[in-house]
Amino acid sequence: MGWRRIKDDVDYYDALIRLSDIYILTGHYQKAKDCLTTCIEIKFNWPDAYINFGKIAMLEEMFKKAIHYFEIAKKYPPEQY
């Protein structure tokens, strides 16, 4: 995305998740997807990005795709981090 990395990848990840939430709420789904793709590159085994991808798929009425993302998220429970 061209941004400088914050010293802690966890902080960067959290910031991108929050930014993706804002993009989703404002209907900027591609920008949200870009943030979420970076999140998965940072922490592929954390569920938040997959959950947000699922939310976007639901908003785009791609329900099978949404279920797919939610199934991936279930593999990575929050207590892992």
N, C-alpha and C positions, 0 to 999 in steps of 0.2 A: 504494500500500500504506500510505500515511500516514506513512512514515518520512521523517525529514529526510535530504536528500541528503548523502552524504559529499562532501568538497571535490573529489574526483576520481571521475568517472564510472566509470573502470576499476576502482577499489577497490570501489565500490558494486556494479558488475556481478559482480565476483569473489565478493563476500560473498553476493549473491543466488544465484549458481550453487552455492556450497557449502551454503547453506541449502536449496536445492531438492534437493540430494543427500540431505540428512538427512531431508527430508520424504518423498522416494521410499523410502528405506530403512525408514522407520517406517510406510509405507502411507498417508500423508496426501497423496494425489495432487492434490487440488484446490489445496491450499496450495502445492505444488510448481509447479503450472501457473500460479498467480498470480505467483510469483517469476519464472518463466521468461518470462511475458508482459512483465513489466517489463524483463527483460534484453533482450528483442528490441526494445523501445522505445528502450533506451539504445544498443545495438550490434547492429543487425539483421544485420550482415554478419560476425558472429562465430559459429562453429558450435556452441558449447557448449550453448546453450539448445535448439537443434533436436535435438541428440543426446539431451538429457534428455527432451524431449517424446517422442522415439522410444522411449526406455526405458519411459516411462510407458505409451505405447500398447501396447508388447509385454506389459507386466505386466497390462494390461487386455484382452489377447488381441485387440487391434485391429491385426493384422499389416500390412494394407495401409496403414493410417495411419502405422504405424511406419516402413515403407519410405519413405513420402512425406517424413517428417521427416528421415530419414537422407539421402535424395537432396538435400534442401535443404542439409543440413550439408556435403555433399560440395562444394557450390559455393563454400564459404568455408573454404579450408584454413587451418590454424592459423598458418602463417607470415605471414598478412596482418596480424597484430597483434603 
